[in-house]
C-alpha cells in the first residue's frame, strides 16, 4: 500500500506545479517581450472604442515625439492605438468623456469652448464618447 502512495504523490505535485509554472510564465512574458511591441506597451497595443455619436480623430506619435499617423474612428467601432503616445482631438464646443486605464474605470470629461483640445490616451486604451455641446452628468 505504501508503494501506491509513493507513485501518486509525484503526479499530484505535477498537477499543482505545472499550472503554477504556466501562470508565472504568462505573467512574465509581457515584460520579456516589451521591446518588440510597436506601440510601447508590454501588454500589446491598446484600443479605442468610439461609443459616441461623432467620428473621433486620433493622432499617434513615435517615441521621439514625431507624428506617426492621424486617423479617424467611426461611431460604434473600435481601432488599435498605433503610437507610443496617442491623443484624441476634441473639436470646439464639444464634450469628450474618456473611460480609460487598465480596466477602463478611470473617467475623464473634457469640455471645449472656442478651441480644439488634445486629450492623451494611455497604452491601455479607452472607451470614448464625443458629443457636440456641453457635458452633462
C-alpha positions as CSV (number, residue, x, y, z in Angstrom):
1,X,0.0,0.0,0.0
2,X,2.9,2.4,0.7
3,X,4.2,1.7,-2.9
4,X,0.9,3.0,-4.4
5,X,1.0,6.2,-2.2
6,X,4.6,7.0,-3.4
7,X,3.7,6.8,-7.1
8,X,0.7,9.1,-6.7
9,X,2.4,11.9,-4.9
10,X,4.7,13.0,-7.7
11,X,1.6,13.1,-10.0
12,X,-0.2,15.3,-7.5
13,X,2.7,17.6,-7.2
14,X,2.9,17.9,-11.0
15,X,-0.8,18.7,-11.1
16,X,-0.1,21.7,-8.9
17,X,3.3,22.7,-10.2
18,X,2.6,22.7,-14.0
19,X,-0.4,25.2,-13.8
20,X,1.5,27.4,-11.4
21,X,4.5,27.4,-13.7
22,X,2.3,28.3,-16.6
23,X,0.7,31.2,-14.7
24,X,4.1,32.6,-13.7
25,X,5.2,32.3,-17.4
26,X,2.1,34.2,-18.6
27,X,2.7,37.0,-16.1
28,X,6.4,37.4,-17.0
29,X,6.0,37.1,-20.8
30,X,4.7,40.6,-21.5
31,X,7.7,42.2,-19.7
32,X,10.2,40.0,-21.6
33,X,8.6,40.8,-25.0
34,X,8.2,44.5,-24.3
35,X,10.9,45.8,-26.7
36,X,9.2,44.1,-29.7
37,X,5.9,45.9,-29.1
38,X,5.2,48.5,-31.8
39,X,3.2,50.8,-29.6
40,X,5.5,50.8,-26.5
41,X,3.1,48.8,-24.2
42,X,4.4,45.5,-22.8
43,X,0.9,44.1,-22.9
44,X,0.3,44.9,-26.6
45,X,-1.3,47.9,-28.2
46,X,-4.4,49.4,-26.6
47,X,-7.6,50.1,-28.5
48,X,-10.1,52.9,-28.6
49,X,-13.8,52.2,-28.7
50,X,-15.9,55.1,-30.1
51,X,-19.1,55.0,-28.1
52,X,-20.1,58.5,-29.2
53,X,-22.2,59.9,-31.9
54,X,-19.4,61.6,-33.9
55,X,-16.2,60.3,-35.5
56,X,-13.0,60.5,-33.4
57,X,-9.7,61.7,-34.7
58,X,-6.7,60.0,-33.1
59,X,-3.1,61.4,-33.5
60,X,-0.4,58.8,-32.9
61,X,3.2,59.7,-32.0
62,X,6.5,57.9,-32.1
63,X,8.8,57.7,-29.0
64,X,10.8,60.7,-30.2
65,X,7.6,62.9,-30.5
66,X,7.3,62.7,-34.3
67,X,3.8,62.3,-35.6
68,X,3.2,58.7,-36.8
69,X,-0.4,58.8,-38.1
70,X,-3.7,60.7,-37.9
71,X,-6.8,58.5,-38.4
72,X,-10.5,58.6,-37.8
73,X,-12.6,56.1,-35.8
74,X,-16.2,55.9,-36.8
75,X,-19.1,55.9,-34.2
76,X,-19.8,52.4,-32.7
77,X,-16.4,51.0,-33.8
78,X,-13.0,50.1,-32.3
79,X,-9.5,50.6,-33.6
80,X,-6.0,50.0,-32.2
81,X,-3.8,52.8,-30.9
82,X,-0.8,53.0,-33.3
83,X,1.6,55.2,-31.4
84,X,3.8,55.1,-28.4
85,X,1.7,58.1,-27.2
86,X,-1.7,58.9,-28.6
87,X,-4.1,61.8,-28.4
88,X,-7.7,62.4,-29.3
89,X,-8.7,65.7,-30.9
90,X,-11.7,67.3,-29.3
91,X,-13.3,69.9,-31.6
92,X,-14.5,73.2,-30.3
93,X,-17.8,73.3,-28.5
94,X,-17.7,69.6,-27.8
95,X,-17.7,67.2,-24.8
96,X,-15.3,64.2,-24.6
97,X,-15.8,61.6,-22.0
98,X,-13.0,59.1,-21.6
99,X,-13.1,55.8,-19.7
100,X,-9.5,54.7,-19.6
101,X,-6.9,52.8,-17.5
102,X,-6.3,49.1,-17.2
103,X,-10.0,48.2,-16.8
104,X,-11.4,51.4,-18.3
105,X,-12.6,52.5,-14.9
106,X,-10.8,56.0,-14.9
107,X,-13.3,58.6,-16.1
108,X,-12.3,62.0,-17.5
109,X,-14.6,64.6,-19.1
110,X,-13.2,67.4,-21.2
111,X,-15.3,70.3,-22.3
112,X,-14.0,72.6,-25.1
113,X,-15.4,76.1,-25.9
114,X,-13.6,78.1,-28.5
115,X,-10.5,76.0,-29.2
116,X,-9.7,72.4,-30.2
117,X,-8.1,70.4,-27.4
118,X,-6.0,67.2,-27.4
119,X,-6.6,64.5,-24.8
120,X,-3.9,61.9,-24.2
121,X,-4.9,58.2,-24.1
122,X,-2.7,55.8,-22.2
123,X,-1.4,52.5,-23.5
124,X,-4.4,50.6,-22.1
125,X,-6.7,52.3,-24.5
126,X,-10.1,53.7,-23.7
127,X,-13.9,53.8,-24.3
128,X,-14.6,57.3,-25.6
129,X,-17.8,59.3,-26.1
130,X,-17.5,62.5,-28.2
131,X,-20.6,64.7,-28.4
132,X,-21.3,68.2,-29.6
133,X,-22.4,70.7,-26.9
134,X,-21.9,70.8,-23.2
135,X,-21.0,67.9,-20.9
136,X,-23.9,66.5,-18.9
137,X,-23.8,64.2,-15.9
